[in-house]
Amino acid sequence: MRNVVPTRPTGQYEISIQTAAGRVTTAVDVPTAFIPVTAITPLLRRLGEEAQRLEATRASEEGRRCSCAKGCAACCRMLVPLSPPEAFRLMEVIRLLPIEQQDRIAARLEQSKALLLSHGIWQRLLDVGESERPLNDDELAPLNEAYYSLRMPCPFLEDEVCSIYAERPSACRELLVTSPPDYCQDMANNPVDALPVPIRVSTVLGLLWGDLTGTPPRMIPLPILKNWVERHRPDSERTWQGFSLLEAALDKIWRFLSQARNGSQTEPLQGRPIRTSGVQQEFVTRMGESDR
């Protein structure tokens, strides 16, 4: 007798988003049941990547080709920010890796903790992860500079290649440069030209998480990933109705893009209804449901 694995009913949706680099259109399946926010994290990363590809294409047409390539891990010495959903998702990914790889990652995280403690940086990272208010770039700059000065490789690097490339954080996906590769060996002092980022997915997910949980938007520094997730484990088990979660996420994207278009707009990303129709804000169209 065959075992039949039950599947969750899904709704099919077409998403269309106008970014500064062009229009991103895709069809997605979203569970109609209650799901954790980590379930839609890959979808938002995909939207961000598609928008970034449009930006890279536009730059190439203007004669500015992206110089990033496999084997160059210069940027993997920078402090990587994670939104809470990304932090939960990344720990889920780690737990599914082969035990030997999990052990290597755990050992590297402990080594980085020891180095950060010796330089007085570890507690500063913990404070950022638990901050009761969003921190701006100026406030984070000294910490970023202190961290980068260590040139400490990311714990997920193996032979200068990302060992979790398909699941790497959105901040890693969004950093593409058109300046000579050699400049990236010292990104603090060289004139590195980075491509604009149409959709900052970690920002969107951070704002979404803040609204869902009634907490301030937070940035989780990657080195404290394990510690932060362990302290907030009950939150990782919370669920929301699938389509409502998708709507809320797309609402945050639309507000992010609205602020980017307006430039000087200072209105916080709160309190505006999602647009589901219209020429420029045709975000999501329900296509149907299926039990599969």
Backbone torsions as a table, in degrees:
resi	resn	phi	psi	omega
1	MET	NA	130.0	-178.4
2	ARG	-79.2	141.5	173.3
3	ASN	-86.7	128.0	179.0
4	VAL	-100.5	119.5	179.5
5	VAL	-85.1	118.9	-178.6
6	PRO	-66.1	142.1	177.2
7	THR	-116.3	153.1	-177.8
8	ARG	-86.2	139.0	175.3
9	PRO	-58.3	142.5	179.6
10	THR	-126.9	155.0	171.8
11	GLY	-108.8	140.4	179.4
12	GLN	-99.1	132.0	-175.9
13	TYR	-135.5	145.3	172.6
14	GLU	-107.0	126.9	-178.0
15	ILE	-111.1	132.4	178.1
16	SER	-133.7	121.8	-175.7
17	ILE	-129.9	127.7	176.6
18	GLN	-91.5	116.8	177.8
19	THR	-111.9	174.3	178.3
20	ALA	-63.4	-24.7	-178.5
21	ALA	-91.6	-10.6	-177.6
22	GLY	139.9	-175.4	-177.1
23	ARG	-93.8	133.1	175.5
24	VAL	-106.1	122.9	179.7
25	THR	-129.5	132.3	179.6
26	THR	-155.3	156.0	175.5
27	ALA	-108.6	137.9	-177.0
28	VAL	-135.8	154.7	171.3
29	ASP	-104.6	127.5	-179.6
30	VAL	-124.2	128.2	177.8
31	PRO	-58.4	138.2	177.9
32	THR	-84.5	-11.8	178.9
33	ALA	-80.8	-175.4	177.2
34	PHE	-81.6	134.0	-176.2
35	ILE	-137.9	156.7	173.6
36	PRO	-75.5	159.4	-178.3
37	VAL	-65.0	-22.9	178.2
38	THR	-63.8	-20.8	-177.9
39	ALA	-69.6	-25.9	179.7
40	ILE	-102.7	-1.3	179.4
41	THR	-59.6	-44.8	177.4
42	PRO	-60.8	-35.5	178.8
43	LEU	-62.5	-46.4	-179.5
44	LEU	-66.9	-36.8	175.6
45	ARG	-61.9	-39.1	179.7
46	ARG	-64.4	-42.6	177.2
47	LEU	-60.8	-43.0	179.0
48	GLY	-63.3	-40.7	179.7
49	GLU	-66.2	-40.2	179.7
50	GLU	-65.5	-38.9	176.4
51	ALA	-65.9	-38.2	179.7
52	GLN	-67.9	-34.6	176.5
53	ARG	-63.7	-39.5	176.4
54	LEU	-61.2	-40.5	179.1
55	GLU	-65.2	-40.6	179.3
56	ALA	-66.5	-38.6	177.8
57	THR	-64.1	-43.5	179.2
58	ARG	-62.2	-41.9	179.3
59	ALA	-64.1	-40.9	179.6
60	SER	-62.7	-40.7	178.7
61	GLU	-64.5	-23.8	178.2
62	GLU	-91.8	5.4	178.5
63	GLY	89.1	12.1	179.7
64	ARG	-114.1	93.0	-177.5
65	ARG	-84.9	143.7	177.5
66	CYS	-67.5	131.5	-177.0
67	SER	-100.7	3.6	178.5
68	CYS	-73.6	140.5	-179.1
69	ALA	-153.3	157.6	178.2
70	LYS	-58.9	135.9	-179.0
71	GLY	100.5	-16.1	174.8
72	CYS	-95.2	114.1	-177.4
73	ALA	-122.1	28.1	-178.4
74	ALA	-60.0	-40.2	-178.0
75	CYS	-74.7	-8.6	-179.9
76	CYS	-80.9	15.5	172.8
77	ARG	-110.0	4.0	-179.4
78	MET	-90.8	160.8	177.2
79	LEU	-77.2	118.8	-176.1
80	VAL	-95.8	124.8	176.6
81	PRO	-89.3	141.6	175.6
82	LEU	-122.1	141.8	167.1
83	SER	-78.7	160.5	177.4
84	PRO	-53.8	-44.7	177.9
85	PRO	-60.1	-37.6	178.4
86	GLU	-67.3	-37.1	179.1
87	ALA	-63.7	-46.3	178.1
88	PHE	-61.6	-43.8	-179.0
89	ARG	-62.2	-43.3	-177.1
90	LEU	-65.1	-37.5	177.0
91	MET	-67.3	-35.4	174.9
92	GLU	-60.7	-42.9	179.9
93	VAL	-62.7	-45.1	-178.8
94	ILE	-59.5	-40.9	-177.5
95	ARG	-66.9	-17.7	179.6
96	LEU	-94.7	-4.8	-179.9
97	LEU	-75.9	159.4	173.5
98	PRO	-55.3	145.9	-175.9
99	ILE	-54.8	-40.7	-179.1
100	GLU	-61.1	-40.6	179.8
101	GLN	-70.7	-39.2	175.7
102	GLN	-57.8	-42.6	-179.2
103	ASP	-64.2	-39.9	179.5
104	ARG	-64.6	-43.1	179.8
105	ILE	-64.6	-43.7	179.3
106	ALA	-60.7	-40.5	179.7
107	ALA	-65.4	-41.3	179.7
108	ARG	-66.7	-38.6	177.7
109	LEU	-62.6	-39.1	177.8
110	GLU	-67.9	-39.0	177.8
111	GLN	-63.9	-42.5	179.6
112	SER	-66.2	-37.9	177.6
113	LYS	-60.4	-44.6	-179.9
114	ALA	-61.3	-43.3	179.7
115	LEU	-65.9	-42.6	-179.7
116	LEU	-66.5	-37.5	175.7
117	LEU	-62.2	-41.7	-177.2
118	SER	-67.2	-21.7	179.4
119	HIS	-105.1	9.2	177.3
120	GLY	69.9	25.2	-176.1
121	ILE	-103.4	-27.0	-174.2
122	TRP	-56.6	-50.3	-178.3
123	GLN	-64.2	-33.7	178.0
124	ARG	-64.0	-37.5	177.2
125	LEU	-67.0	-42.0	177.6
126	LEU	-60.7	-40.2	179.9
127	ASP	-64.0	-38.8	177.7
128	VAL	-63.2	-43.9	-178.2
129	GLY	-65.3	-22.0	-179.1
130	GLU	-112.9	12.2	-177.6
131	SER	-59.0	139.4	-179.9
132	GLU	-87.8	5.0	176.0
133	ARG	-147.8	153.0	177.4
134	PRO	-64.5	139.3	178.6
135	LEU	-101.4	136.4	-179.0
136	ASN	-88.0	173.3	-175.5
137	ASP	-60.2	-38.7	-179.1
138	ASP	-64.0	-37.8	179.4
139	GLU	-69.8	-33.2	-177.1
140	LEU	-85.9	-17.4	-174.3
141	ALA	-55.1	-48.3	-179.6
142	PRO	-60.3	-37.5	179.2
143	LEU	-68.8	-43.1	177.4
144	ASN	-59.6	-42.5	-178.8
145	GLU	-66.9	-42.0	179.6
146	ALA	-64.1	-40.8	179.7
147	TYR	-66.5	-46.8	-176.8
148	TYR	-65.3	-29.3	-179.1
149	SER	-63.6	-20.8	179.0
150	LEU	-78.4	-19.4	-176.5
151	ARG	50.3	42.6	-177.7
152	MET	-84.1	123.9	-177.9
153	PRO	-67.8	149.1	176.8
154	CYS	-58.9	141.0	-179.7
155	PRO	-64.4	-13.3	179.9
156	PHE	-94.1	-0.8	178.6
157	LEU	-77.5	134.8	172.5
158	GLU	-136.2	116.5	-176.1
159	ASP	55.5	41.4	177.3
160	GLU	64.4	22.4	177.0
161	VAL	-128.0	138.4	180.0
162	CYS	-68.1	124.1	-177.8
163	SER	-84.4	-6.4	177.4
164	ILE	-126.5	38.1	-170.0
165	TYR	-50.7	-44.0	-178.1
166	ALA	-66.7	-20.1	-177.9
167	GLU	-117.6	16.5	-177.2
168	ARG	-63.6	153.2	-178.4
169	PRO	-60.0	156.3	-178.6
170	SER	-63.5	-33.9	179.5
171	ALA	-60.3	-34.1	178.0
172	CYS	-70.4	-38.6	-179.4
173	ARG	-67.3	-29.9	-171.1
174	GLU	-86.1	-13.7	-178.4
175	LEU	-89.7	101.0	175.8
176	LEU	-126.1	136.0	-176.3
177	VAL	-122.3	155.4	177.4
178	THR	-114.4	-3.8	177.6
179	SER	-78.8	166.1	-179.3
180	PRO	-56.5	140.9	-178.4
181	PRO	-55.0	-34.3	-178.3
182	ASP	-60.4	-29.6	-179.5
183	TYR	-61.0	-29.5	-175.1
184	CYS	-72.8	-9.4	177.3
185	GLN	-68.8	-20.6	174.6
186	ASP	-143.0	80.3	-174.4
187	MET	-72.3	-12.8	179.5
188	ALA	-79.2	-27.5	-173.6
189	ASN	-118.9	-14.6	180.0
190	ASN	-95.3	152.3	-179.7
191	PRO	-78.3	77.2	-179.2
192	VAL	-79.7	127.9	-179.9
193	ASP	-100.3	105.9	179.6
194	ALA	-95.3	144.2	176.1
195	LEU	-68.5	146.5	172.8
196	PRO	-59.6	151.2	179.9
197	VAL	-108.3	108.3	-177.2
198	PRO	-62.3	-41.5	-179.2
199	ILE	-133.5	113.0	176.1
200	ARG	-85.6	99.2	-171.0
201	VAL	-65.7	-37.9	179.7
202	SER	-64.0	-36.4	176.2
203	THR	-64.9	-46.0	179.3
204	VAL	-59.5	-47.1	-179.2
205	LEU	-66.9	-35.3	177.6
206	GLY	-65.4	-42.4	177.3
207	LEU	-66.2	-40.8	178.0
208	LEU	-60.3	-47.9	-179.1
209	TRP	-61.8	-39.8	178.5
210	GLY	-60.2	-43.5	178.5
211	ASP	-67.0	-41.5	-177.4
212	LEU	-65.9	-34.4	-172.6
213	THR	-108.8	-5.7	-178.4
214	GLY	69.5	30.4	179.7
215	THR	-119.3	160.6	178.3
216	PRO	-68.3	148.1	174.7
217	PRO	-58.2	133.0	-176.4
218	ARG	-125.9	150.9	171.0
219	MET	-110.1	125.9	179.2
220	ILE	-102.1	110.2	176.6
221	PRO	-62.2	134.1	-174.0
222	LEU	-55.1	-38.6	-178.5
223	PRO	-60.0	-24.8	-179.2
224	ILE	-99.1	14.6	-176.8
225	LEU	-47.3	-56.6	-175.0
226	LYS	-62.3	-44.8	-179.1
227	ASN	-62.2	-43.9	-176.8
228	TRP	-67.2	-44.0	-178.6
229	VAL	-64.3	-39.5	178.6
230	GLU	-63.2	-37.4	179.1
231	ARG	-71.3	-26.4	-175.0
232	HIS	-113.8	23.0	-175.2
233	ARG	-53.9	-43.1	-179.9
234	PRO	-56.8	-34.1	179.6
235	ASP	-65.5	-29.8	-177.9
236	SER	-68.8	-16.5	-177.6
237	GLU	-94.3	-1.6	-179.7
238	ARG	-73.2	148.2	-178.0
239	THR	-132.7	157.8	177.6
240	TRP	-140.4	157.9	179.3
241	GLN	-62.5	135.0	-170.0
242	GLY	-53.6	-54.0	-176.0
243	PHE	-69.2	-35.4	177.0
244	SER	-61.6	-38.0	178.4
245	LEU	-66.7	-41.7	177.2
246	LEU	-62.2	-45.5	178.5
247	GLU	-58.2	-46.0	-179.0
248	ALA	-62.8	-39.4	179.3
249	ALA	-66.2	-44.2	179.8
250	LEU	-67.6	-31.8	174.8
251	ASP	-60.2	-42.9	179.3
252	LYS	-66.1	-37.8	177.2
253	ILE	-62.9	-46.0	-178.5
254	TRP	-60.6	-42.5	179.6
255	ARG	-66.7	-39.0	176.6
256	PHE	-59.9	-46.7	-179.7
257	LEU	-66.3	-35.6	178.3
258	SER	-62.5	-44.4	178.0
259	GLN	-64.9	-40.0	-180.0
260	ALA	-63.2	-39.9	179.8
261	ARG	-67.8	-39.3	-175.8
262	ASN	-80.8	-17.8	174.4
263	GLY	69.2	-74.7	-174.8
264	SER	-85.0	-0.7	-178.5
265	GLN	-60.7	130.9	-177.7
266	THR	-111.2	-0.5	-179.9
267	GLU	-61.6	131.6	178.8
268	PRO	-66.3	159.3	-177.7
269	LEU	-80.5	67.9	-179.7
270	GLN	-147.9	152.8	165.8
271	GLY	80.8	15.1	179.5
272	ARG	-118.6	132.7	-177.2
273	PRO	-69.8	151.8	176.8
274	ILE	-67.5	144.7	175.4
275	ARG	-97.2	123.1	179.3
276	THR	-112.4	6.1	176.8
277	SER	-153.4	170.9	-179.1
278	GLY	113.0	171.2	-174.2
279	VAL	-75.6	-48.6	-173.9
280	GLN	-94.0	-19.4	-177.2
281	GLN	-118.6	39.5	178.4
282	GLU	-82.9	80.5	-170.4
283	PHE	-77.8	-48.4	-171.4
284	VAL	-147.1	130.9	178.0
285	THR	-121.7	126.7	-179.8
286	ARG	-76.7	126.1	-175.6
287	MET	-103.4	-19.5	-179.0
288	GLY	147.9	175.5	-180.0
289	GLU	-126.2	154.3	178.4
290	SER	-146.7	155.1	174.5
291	ASP	-105.4	92.9	-177.8
292	ARG	-144.2	NA	NA
